[in-house]
């Protein structure tokens, strides 16, 4: 009975919340289907938090003391499952109730939702790849090697930036994506600086990621944080490499997001 309640409560909560959010969107229709994007982001958050603990080795937000029932891995899995049970019904309800509206989206909202949705998709793909194949940090012949991971991650960041830029990024000033890029780089840089200042050994990935700053870095920069987790033995961990990996996803996404704007101007000048 307890298991049934555990499963039903988040599912019913997600479905009810989705119906309410779709009703609110109907009162003031917007181009962006933000209720759907919200629950997609919730799915990404579930995958992000579990992946951060499982594949980077960082702490859970509510750690289990003394390794209770599997410690942080179990805590992250239960939290991720609860959020998954809430987000999936909510996403289904939103897809059923959502109505498409034509027009140009608000530039700031388009950029923000484009970045959030990109992080959600990346987190879900990282979870699926890590769960199904694992990330290879040693030369044991199993899992995804570092070079393949770096190429795939770079292509995904750039490709998702192009996709959302073509849909939502061709409107308004380019200043909004650039301001967003500057803010993300500043936040990532602050977390990198915090890890380097708090770690006992700045050449050991686990020492860096298992710091207060590393806990948040693993969530904000999950694709880069994997280099300090499962891939920490596949390269020589160094401060320049950490800085580069922390900023690269934001730079690639923003470059892709702004690219359709340049193609649009080129076509207008023809």
C-alpha positions in Angstrom: 0.0 0.0 0.0 2.8 2.4 0.9 4.4 1.8 -2.5 1.2 2.6 -4.3 0.8 5.8 -2.4 4.5 6.7 -3.1 3.8 6.2 -6.8 0.4 7.9 -7.0 1.0 11.1 -5.0 3.7 12.6 -7.3 1.9 11.4 -10.4 -1.4 13.0 -9.4 0.4 16.1 -8.3 2.2 16.4 -11.6 -1.0 16.0 -13.6 -2.9 18.5 -11.5 -0.1 21.0 -11.7 0.1 20.6 -15.5 -3.6 21.3 -15.9 -3.4 24.4 -13.7 -0.3 25.7 -15.7 -2.1 25.1 -19.0 -5.1 26.9 -17.7 -3.0 29.9 -16.7 -1.3 29.9 -20.1 -4.7 30.0 -21.7 -5.6 33.2 -19.8 -2.6 34.9 -21.3 -1.5 32.9 -24.4 2.2 33.0 -25.2 4.2 31.7 -28.2 6.4 29.6 -26.0 4.6 26.5 -24.5 6.2 27.2 -21.1 4.1 24.6 -19.2 5.4 21.8 -21.5 8.9 23.2 -21.2 8.6 23.4 -17.4 7.9 19.7 -17.1 10.6 18.8 -19.7 13.0 20.8 -17.5 11.7 18.8 -14.5 12.7 15.6 -16.3 16.1 17.1 -17.0 16.5 18.1 -13.4 15.8 14.5 -12.3 18.4 13.2 -14.7 20.8 15.9 -13.8 20.8 15.3 -10.1 21.1 11.5 -10.4 23.9 11.8 -13.0 25.7 14.4 -10.9 25.9 11.9 -8.0 26.4 8.7 -10.0 28.8 9.9 -12.6 30.7 12.8 -11.1 30.9 11.6 -7.6 29.6 14.8 -6.0 27.4 14.9 -2.9 23.7 14.6 -2.8 21.7 17.6 -1.6 20.3 15.6 1.2 23.1 13.0 1.9 22.4 9.8 3.8 24.5 9.8 6.9 26.7 6.8 7.5 25.9 5.3 4.1 22.3 4.6 5.0 20.7 2.4 2.4 23.4 3.0 -0.2 24.3 6.5 0.8 24.2 9.4 -1.7 23.6 7.1 -4.7 20.4 5.8 -3.2 19.3 9.3 -2.1 19.8 10.7 -5.6 17.9 7.7 -7.1 14.9 8.2 -4.9 14.8 11.9 -5.4 15.1 11.4 -9.2 12.4 8.8 -9.2 10.0 11.0 -7.3 10.6 13.9 -9.7 10.3 11.6 -12.7 6.9 10.3 -11.4 5.7 13.9 -11.1 7.2 15.2 -14.4 6.1 12.5 -16.8 2.3 12.8 -16.2 2.6 16.5 -16.2 4.4 16.4 -19.6 1.7 14.1 -21.0 -1.1 16.4 -19.8 0.7 19.5 -21.2 1.2 17.9 -24.6 -2.5 17.0 -24.6 -3.8 20.4 -23.5 -1.3 22.8 -25.0 -2.4 24.9 -27.9 0.1 26.3 -30.4 0.2 30.1 -30.9 1.9 31.7 -33.9 4.1 34.8 -33.6 7.5 35.9 -32.3 8.4 34.9 -28.7 9.8 37.3 -26.1 13.6 37.4 -26.8 14.6 37.0 -23.1 12.1 34.1 -22.6 13.3 32.4 -25.8 16.9 32.5 -24.7 16.2 31.4 -21.2 13.9 28.5 -22.1 16.3 27.5 -24.9 19.2 27.2 -22.5 17.1 25.5 -19.8 15.7 23.0 -22.3 19.2 22.3 -23.7 20.5 21.5 -20.2 17.5 19.2 -19.7 18.1 17.3 -22.9 21.9 17.0 -22.2 21.2 15.8 -18.7 18.8 13.1 -19.9 21.2 11.9 -22.6 24.1 11.8 -20.1 22.0 9.7 -17.8 20.9 7.3 -20.5 24.5 6.9 -21.9 26.0 6.6 -18.4 23.3 4.1 -17.3 23.4 2.0 -20.5 27.1 2.1 -21.5 29.0 3.9 -18.8 31.8 6.5 -19.4 35.2 4.9 -19.9 37.9 6.4 -17.7 40.3 3.5 -17.8 41.7 1.5 -20.7 39.5 -1.5 -20.0 37.8 -1.4 -23.4 34.3 -0.7 -22.0 32.2 2.4 -22.1 32.4 5.6 -24.1 36.0 6.9 -24.4 36.8 10.5 -23.5 37.5 11.7 -27.1 34.1 10.4 -28.3 32.4 12.0 -25.4 34.0 15.4 -26.0 33.0 15.3 -29.7 29.4 14.3 -28.9 29.0 16.8 -26.1 30.4 19.7 -28.3 28.2 18.7 -31.3 25.1 18.5 -29.0 25.7 21.9 -27.4 26.2 23.5 -30.8 23.4 21.7 -32.5 20.8 22.4 -29.7 21.9 26.0 -29.8 21.3 26.1 -33.6 17.9 24.4 -33.2 16.6 26.8 -30.5 18.2 29.8 -32.1 16.4 29.0 -35.4 13.1 28.7 -33.5 13.3 31.5 -30.9 16.7 33.3 -31.4 16.0 35.2 -34.6 14.0 37.9 -32.8 15.1 40.9 -30.8 18.6 42.1 -30.0 21.7 39.9 -29.8 22.5 41.6 -26.5 20.2 39.2 -24.6 22.1 36.0 -25.5 25.4 37.7 -25.0 24.3 39.0 -21.5 23.1 35.5 -20.7 26.4 34.1 -21.9 28.4 36.5 -19.7 26.2 35.7 -16.7 26.6 31.9 -17.2 30.4 32.2 -17.7 30.7 34.4 -14.6 28.7 31.9 -12.5 30.7 28.9 -13.8 33.9 30.8 -13.3 33.0 31.6 -9.7 32.3 27.9 -9.0 35.6 26.8 -10.7 37.4 29.3 -8.5 35.6 28.0 -5.5 36.5 24.4 -6.3 40.2 25.3 -6.8 40.2 27.2 -3.5 38.4 24.5 -1.5 39.9 21.3 -2.8 42.8 19.7 -0.9 44.3 18.5 -4.2 43.5 20.5 -7.3 44.9 17.8 -9.6 42.4 15.2 -8.3 38.9 15.4 -9.8 37.1 13.9 -6.9 38.7 16.3 -4.5 37.5 19.2 -6.6 34.0 17.9 -7.2 33.4 16.9 -3.6 33.5 20.5 -2.4 30.6 22.9 -1.7 31.3 24.7 -4.9 31.7 21.4 -6.8 28.3 20.2 -5.7 26.7 23.1 -7.5 29.2 23.0 -10.4 28.1 19.4 -11.1 24.5 20.6 -11.5 25.2 23.7 -13.5 27.9 22.3 -15.7 27.1 18.6 -15.8 28.7 17.9 -19.2 32.0 19.5 -18.0 31.7 18.0 -14.4 32.0 14.5 -15.9 35.6 15.3 -16.7 36.2 15.6 -12.9 34.2 12.4 -12.2 34.1 9.3 -14.3 36.7 10.8 -16.7 39.1 12.1 -14.1 41.7 9.4 -14.9 41.5 9.9 -18.6 43.3 13.2 -18.7 45.7 15.3 -16.6 43.4 17.4 -14.5 44.7 21.0 -14.6 43.3 24.5 -13.9 43.4 25.6 -17.6 41.6 22.4 -18.6 38.9 22.9 -15.9 38.4 26.6 -17.0 38.1 25.6 -20.6 35.7 22.8 -20.1 33.5 24.9 -17.8 33.1 27.7 -20.3 33.0 25.7 -23.6 29.4 24.4 -23.3 28.0 28.0 -22.8 30.2 29.3 -25.6 29.1 26.6 -28.0 25.4 26.9 -27.2 25.5 30.7 -27.6 27.4 30.5 -30.8 24.8 28.1 -32.2 21.9 30.2 -30.8 23.2 33.3 -32.6 24.1 31.6 -35.9 20.6 31.6 -37.4 20.5 35.4 -36.9 23.5 35.8 -39.1 22.0 33.5 -41.8 18.8 35.6 -41.7 20.8 38.8 -42.2 22.7 37.3 -45.1 19.4 36.3 -46.8 18.0 39.8 -46.3 21.0 41.3 -48.0 20.7 39.0 -51.1 
